[in-house]
Every structure is written in C-alpha cells, then in structure tokens.
C-alpha cells in the first residue's frame, strides 16, 4: 500500500517544475494507467480531463462533474508515488466552482490543478469550431480565488492559456500568461494546436516572468526534447497518448475476437493475467494477509 503525506506530492511537483532538468508527465485516466506510467519512468502524471471523460464514455465538454473528476483523481493518486497535476478544464464554472474544486483537490492530496482561460462549458482545444475565451480580467479573478482556497501551502496552481488555440497572437498569449502569474499562478501552460513548434519557440524566447512554463506537444509530437530544454521549458505533458494506445489495442483485439469467435492466437497482443495482478501490487496484499489475516486463514475450509 502506498504511503505518502498530502503535501509531499505537491513539493515533488514543485521540484519537478524548477529549472535544471526537463520533466515529463504522462496523461492517465485511472489507477491502472497511472501505475503503468509510473513504471515506465515518468516524473509525474497528468490527470487528463479528455482521457478521464473518454474512459467514462463522456465527451470533453464538462460532461464529467468536478466531483466525479476528483473521485477518479483520488483513486489515481492512491495508485502512485508520483505527483498528479489534474486537468480541471476552466474550473467547471465561475470562480466559486473553481475555488471549491481546488480546495477539495488540495484536501484530497492531489499535487496540483491546471485551469484554463476558456468559458464554461469548455470545448476541447483540438476540436474544430468556436472556442470561447474568457477575458483576462475574469480569469485573473478566478486564479486569485483558487490561490486563496488552497488548503495545502505547497499546492501547485497552474494557469493554462488557450490564446494561441483561439487564433490570438503570441504577444497576446504572453500578456495573458504574465498577468496570470501576477494573479497567483505558480506555473503556465501555453497551448498550441499548430503542427509545428514555431509558436512555442516565439513564446519562450520572449518569456520574462519568473514562473515555469509547461507545454503539451500533442500536435507537434516530433519535436526533440532538446528543443524544449534549450528554450527553457520546465516540463512536457504527453496528454492523451496512453488512452489512445489503449483504445487502439482494445479496438483491434475486440474486432479479432468478434470475427473469429475465439481468442485463439492473441497471446502476443494482450497482457497475461499475472502481469495485471503484478501491476496492481497483488504481492503486497498477499504479504499483508499473512501478517494481518491469520485468524481468517485458520478457519478457511480450503
């Protein structure tokens, strides 16, 4: 069983975002995907709203309530020693909804929360169509409310600007990001849906604020890590690759079983059941049972 104090993961996340080494966070959507990301060697977990929504069969448009989002995040948090940065969309409403979400997240031991400067209900950044952006004044008020609501003094509050996503200039993204830091954000996510890294390069070359910058290269995935390091980026989030890989594999296996009416010949495409048990730390439970449940074993007729 994993043991860690609430604030220690927040301290971990803060350290991850400090200059010196580029950090990597993998998107996850449940306890199993969180454990897999940790074992792969990532520094932290991105609690992706898209992936959590999709895993629940819902769309990335605030269809998952913030209370359900926190319930999933809490289970993920119990499954890992890594810090989780939770993708909380635009805060699921106005400043009051956002500050309640942040207070509960910090209370439950989540290391940090990211909120973005979109209007409620948010629309996924990678979808075509209108993307409603909140005013900078409105969003700064939301950041201040969230900052004051944090119950953990080490809790990491990340402000994500979608200015580039809606077609604004790099200068506007910089202006917004600098205001968000002044309002109390600990770090900035600058998001772009461009297929090349040019907008991020321009942003970073002009970035002057004393706050870490995080990027999400979903649409420019071929950019070498050295480029981000040279630009002074603090962390990279691979936001949805785990879910997309799982969905791809599930579709392929389900189609084959349905077509063949048999699972014969799939051993090389699916994880053996013992490996699932091992991922879920079954050995720890077996060992704990020997120490704590001896009375039950004595009366076990098997």
C-alpha positions as CSV (number, residue, x, y, z in Angstrom):
1,X,0.0,0.0,0.0
2,X,1.4,3.4,-1.0
3,X,2.0,5.8,1.8
4,X,2.8,9.5,1.3
5,X,1.7,12.7,3.0
6,X,-0.6,15.1,1.2
7,X,1.9,17.9,0.9
8,X,4.9,15.8,-0.1
9,X,3.5,15.2,-3.6
10,X,2.9,19.0,-4.0
11,X,6.5,19.5,-3.0
12,X,7.5,16.9,-5.5
13,X,5.6,18.6,-8.3
14,X,7.1,22.0,-7.4
15,X,10.6,20.5,-7.6
16,X,9.8,18.9,-10.9
17,X,8.9,22.3,-12.4
18,X,12.1,24.0,-11.3
19,X,14.9,24.8,-13.8
20,X,17.6,22.3,-14.3
21,X,16.0,19.3,-15.9
22,X,13.2,18.9,-18.3
23,X,10.4,17.0,-16.6
24,X,7.9,14.6,-18.4
25,X,4.3,13.9,-17.4
26,X,2.2,11.2,-18.9
27,X,-1.5,11.5,-19.3
28,X,-3.6,8.9,-17.4
29,X,-7.2,8.2,-16.7
30,X,-7.4,5.6,-14.0
31,X,-5.4,3.8,-11.4
32,X,-4.0,1.2,-13.9
33,X,-2.9,3.7,-16.5
34,X,-1.3,5.7,-13.6
35,X,0.7,2.7,-12.4
36,X,1.8,1.9,-16.0
37,X,3.1,5.5,-16.5
38,X,5.0,5.4,-13.2
39,X,6.7,2.1,-14.1
40,X,7.6,3.5,-17.5
41,X,9.7,6.1,-15.7
42,X,7.7,9.3,-16.0
43,X,8.3,12.1,-13.5
44,X,4.6,12.9,-12.9
45,X,1.0,12.2,-14.0
46,X,-1.3,14.5,-16.0
47,X,-4.9,13.7,-14.9
48,X,-6.3,14.4,-18.4
49,X,-9.9,15.6,-18.5
50,X,-10.2,14.3,-22.1
51,X,-8.9,10.9,-21.1
52,X,-10.9,10.6,-17.9
53,X,-14.0,11.7,-19.7
54,X,-13.4,9.3,-22.6
55,X,-12.8,6.4,-20.2
56,X,-16.2,7.2,-18.6
57,X,-17.8,7.3,-22.0
58,X,-18.4,11.0,-21.9
59,X,-17.3,13.9,-24.0
60,X,-14.7,16.5,-23.1
61,X,-17.2,19.3,-22.6
62,X,-17.6,19.4,-18.8
63,X,-19.9,16.4,-19.0
64,X,-18.0,14.8,-16.1
65,X,-18.8,16.8,-13.0
66,X,-16.0,18.2,-11.0
67,X,-16.9,15.9,-8.0
68,X,-16.6,12.8,-10.2
69,X,-13.4,14.2,-11.7
70,X,-12.0,14.4,-8.2
71,X,-13.2,11.0,-7.3
72,X,-11.3,9.5,-10.2
73,X,-8.2,11.6,-9.4
74,X,-8.2,10.5,-5.8
75,X,-8.2,6.8,-6.9
76,X,-5.3,7.6,-9.3
77,X,-3.4,9.4,-6.6
78,X,-3.7,6.3,-4.3
79,X,-2.1,4.2,-7.1
80,X,1.1,6.1,-7.4
81,X,4.0,7.7,-5.7
82,X,4.2,10.3,-8.4
83,X,2.6,13.8,-8.2
84,X,-0.6,14.3,-10.2
85,X,-1.4,17.5,-12.0
86,X,-5.1,17.4,-12.5
87,X,-6.6,18.9,-15.7
88,X,-9.6,20.8,-14.3
89,X,-10.6,22.5,-17.6
90,X,-11.8,26.0,-16.9
91,X,-12.6,25.2,-13.3
92,X,-16.1,23.8,-14.1
93,X,-17.8,27.2,-13.9
94,X,-17.2,30.5,-12.3
95,X,-14.7,31.5,-9.7
96,X,-16.8,29.8,-7.0
97,X,-16.9,26.5,-8.7
98,X,-13.2,26.7,-9.4
99,X,-12.1,27.6,-5.9
100,X,-14.3,24.8,-4.4
101,X,-12.7,22.3,-6.9
102,X,-9.2,23.5,-5.9
103,X,-9.9,23.3,-2.2
104,X,-11.2,19.8,-2.4
105,X,-8.3,18.7,-4.7
106,X,-5.7,20.1,-2.2
107,X,-7.7,18.4,0.6
108,X,-7.5,15.0,-1.1
109,X,-3.8,15.2,-1.7
110,X,-3.7,16.0,-5.4
111,X,-0.4,17.8,-6.0
112,X,-1.7,20.5,-8.3
113,X,-4.5,21.6,-10.6
114,X,-4.5,23.3,-14.0
115,X,-7.2,25.6,-15.0
116,X,-7.5,27.2,-18.5
117,X,-8.8,30.6,-19.6
118,X,-11.8,29.2,-21.6
119,X,-15.5,29.9,-20.9
120,X,-17.8,27.2,-19.4
121,X,-18.6,24.8,-20.9
122,X,-15.2,24.2,-22.4
123,X,-14.7,22.7,-25.8
124,X,-11.7,20.5,-26.4
125,X,-8.8,22.5,-27.9
126,X,-8.3,20.0,-30.7
127,X,-11.9,20.2,-32.0
128,X,-12.8,22.5,-34.9
129,X,-15.3,25.2,-34.3
130,X,-15.7,28.1,-31.9
131,X,-13.5,28.2,-28.8
132,X,-14.8,30.7,-26.2
133,X,-12.1,32.5,-24.3
134,X,-12.7,34.3,-21.0
135,X,-11.4,37.8,-20.5
136,X,-8.1,38.1,-18.8
137,X,-9.7,40.1,-16.0
138,X,-12.2,37.4,-15.3
139,X,-9.6,34.7,-15.4
140,X,-7.3,36.6,-13.1
141,X,-10.1,36.8,-10.6
142,X,-10.6,33.0,-10.8
143,X,-6.9,32.5,-10.2
144,X,-6.9,34.7,-7.1
145,X,-9.9,32.8,-5.7
146,X,-8.3,29.5,-6.3
147,X,-5.0,30.6,-4.8
148,X,-6.7,31.7,-1.6
149,X,-8.8,28.4,-1.5
150,X,-5.7,26.1,-1.4
151,X,-5.6,24.1,1.8
152,X,-2.0,22.9,1.2
153,X,0.5,25.7,1.1
154,X,2.7,23.7,-1.3
155,X,-0.2,23.1,-3.7
156,X,0.7,23.9,-7.3
157,X,-1.8,26.1,-9.2
158,X,-1.2,26.1,-13.0
159,X,-2.8,28.6,-15.4
160,X,-3.2,27.5,-18.9
161,X,-3.7,30.0,-21.7
162,X,-5.6,29.0,-24.8
163,X,-4.9,32.3,-26.6
164,X,-3.0,30.6,-29.4
165,X,-5.7,27.9,-29.8
166,X,-8.3,30.5,-30.5
167,X,-6.1,32.3,-33.0
168,X,-4.7,35.2,-30.9
169,X,-1.1,36.3,-31.3
170,X,1.9,35.2,-29.4
171,X,2.0,38.6,-27.8
172,X,-1.5,38.2,-26.5
173,X,-0.6,34.8,-25.1
174,X,2.4,36.4,-23.3
175,X,0.3,39.2,-22.0
176,X,-2.2,36.9,-20.6
177,X,0.3,34.5,-19.1
178,X,2.2,37.3,-17.4
179,X,-1.0,38.6,-15.8
180,X,-1.9,35.1,-14.6
181,X,1.5,34.8,-12.8
182,X,0.9,38.2,-11.2
183,X,-2.6,36.9,-10.1
184,X,-1.0,33.9,-8.3
185,X,-0.4,31.1,-10.7
186,X,2.7,29.0,-9.9
187,X,3.3,27.9,-13.5
188,X,1.9,28.4,-17.0
189,X,0.8,26.0,-19.7
190,X,1.0,27.6,-23.1
191,X,-1.1,25.5,-25.5
192,X,-1.0,25.5,-29.3
193,X,-2.7,23.3,-31.9
194,X,-0.1,24.2,-34.6
195,X,1.5,21.2,-36.3
196,X,4.9,22.9,-35.8
197,X,6.6,24.2,-32.7
198,X,7.1,27.8,-34.0
199,X,4.6,29.4,-31.7
200,X,6.1,27.9,-28.7
201,X,9.6,28.9,-29.8
202,X,8.4,32.5,-30.2
203,X,6.6,32.5,-26.8
204,X,9.6,31.1,-24.9
205,X,12.1,33.5,-26.5
206,X,10.0,36.4,-25.2
207,X,9.1,34.9,-21.8
208,X,10.4,37.0,-18.9
209,X,8.3,36.1,-16.0
210,X,9.8,34.1,-13.1
211,X,7.5,31.1,-13.5
212,X,7.9,27.7,-15.1
213,X,6.3,27.0,-18.5
214,X,4.8,23.7,-19.4
215,X,3.9,22.6,-23.0
216,X,1.6,19.9,-24.4
217,X,3.0,18.8,-27.8
218,X,0.1,16.8,-29.0
219,X,0.0,18.4,-32.4
220,X,3.8,18.8,-32.7
221,X,4.9,15.5,-31.3
222,X,8.1,15.1,-33.4
223,X,9.9,18.0,-31.7
224,X,13.0,16.7,-30.0
225,X,13.2,17.1,-26.2
226,X,16.4,19.1,-26.7
227,X,14.4,21.9,-28.3
228,X,12.3,22.3,-25.2
229,X,15.3,22.2,-23.0
230,X,17.1,24.9,-25.0
231,X,14.0,27.1,-24.8
232,X,13.8,26.8,-21.0
233,X,10.6,24.8,-20.9
234,X,10.2,23.2,-17.5
235,X,8.0,20.2,-18.3
236,X,6.4,18.4,-21.2
237,X,3.0,16.7,-20.9
238,X,2.1,13.8,-23.2
239,X,-1.5,14.4,-22.5
240,X,-3.5,11.6,-24.2
241,X,-1.2,9.0,-25.7
242,X,-1.8,6.3,-23.1
243,X,-5.6,6.4,-23.7
244,X,-5.2,6.5,-27.5
245,X,-2.9,3.5,-27.3
246,X,-5.3,1.6,-25.1
247,X,-8.3,2.4,-27.3
248,X,-6.3,1.3,-30.4
249,X,-5.4,-2.0,-28.9
250,X,-8.9,-2.7,-27.5
251,X,-10.5,-2.0,-30.9
252,X,-8.1,-4.4,-32.6
253,X,-8.5,-7.2,-30.1
254,X,-12.3,-6.9,-29.8
255,X,-12.6,-6.9,-33.6
256,X,-10.5,-10.1,-33.9
257,X,-12.4,-11.9,-31.2
258,X,-15.7,-10.9,-32.7
259,X,-14.7,-12.0,-36.2
260,X,-13.1,-15.3,-35.1
261,X,-15.5,-16.0,-32.3
262,X,-12.3,-17.1,-30.4
263,X,-9.4,-15.5,-28.5
264,X,-7.0,-18.1,-30.0
265,X,-3.7,-16.7,-31.2
266,X,-3.9,-13.4,-29.2
267,X,-1.3,-14.2,-26.6
268,X,1.2,-11.8,-28.2
269,X,-1.3,-8.9,-28.3
270,X,-2.7,-9.0,-24.8
271,X,-1.1,-8.8,-21.3
272,X,-1.1,-12.0,-19.4
273,X,-3.4,-12.0,-16.4
274,X,-0.5,-12.5,-13.9
275,X,1.0,-9.3,-15.2
276,X,-2.2,-7.4,-14.4
277,X,-2.1,-8.8,-10.9
278,X,1.5,-7.7,-10.6
279,X,0.7,-4.2,-11.8
280,X,-2.0,-4.0,-9.1
281,X,0.6,-5.0,-6.5
282,X,-1.1,-8.3,-5.6
283,X,2.1,-9.4,-3.8
284,X,1.7,-6.7,-1.2
285,X,-1.8,-7.9,-0.4
286,X,-0.6,-11.5,-0.2
287,X,2.1,-10.4,2.3
288,X,-0.3,-8.3,4.3
289,X,-2.7,-11.2,4.5
290,X,-0.1,-13.3,6.1
291,X,0.6,-10.7,8.7
292,X,-3.0,-9.5,9.5
293,X,-5.5,-12.2,8.5
294,X,-4.0,-15.3,10.1
295,X,-7.2,-15.9,12.1
296,X,-9.2,-16.0,8.9
297,X,-6.8,-18.4,7.3
298,X,-7.1,-20.8,10.3
299,X,-10.8,-21.2,9.7
300,X,-10.6,-21.3,5.9
301,X,-12.0,-24.7,4.9
302,X,-10.0,-24.7,1.6
